[in-house]
């Protein structure tokens, strides 16, 4: 009888631990779902902004073909300053859940191997965006460096408004006395920035598909509505 009582106590304790771990697992995967929803919304928004930015860069390319056209200089200044701004184009990875799992060694709590593997894969893929953005920032710094030889910094300064936005300058402000080599270097850097936007969009569309697939897998495997 004593053995039976001890055995039953062990089973009860095991069942309790199992339930606690199951509850923690559900808590983590539900939290992961919320993170993924934020990620997908963020990626979609940035893709739209970057798509508009590519069109703005294309407009700038057209203006640069005829930089002496006084009627376009105001717009040329506006676009040339605008394409350097990229703060709202940076992806903010909502990794609170995955970091909690890593820091607490709790990734083992995700007992569903399919879900666990997909979470690890998704986490790894999001880190590649950081590298794309780092390279892009370097290209923008290079673009800025060459812009000093073409665009008057005093005009740029007047374009800043008190909302941290940009206003198109009035009139037709003159360009700096640049050389053909200066313009070619600027256009080459601008091409690199445009290519970076395109690469970001292509990779993020794939990442978006991964996020949606992970969302669906979690909902199906854990029978969430």
Secondary structure, DSSP 8 states (H G I E B T S, - for coil): -HHHHHHHHHHHHHHHHHHHHHHHHHHHHHHHHHHHHHHHHHHHHHHHHHHHHHHHHHHHHHHHTTTT-GGGHHHHHHHHHHTT--GGG------HHHHHHHHTTGGGG---HHHHHHHHHHHHHHHHHHHHHHHHHHHHHHHHHHHTTTS-HHHHHHHB-TTS-B---SS--------HHHHHHHHHHHHHHHHHHHHHHHHHHHHHHHHHHHHHHHHHHTT--
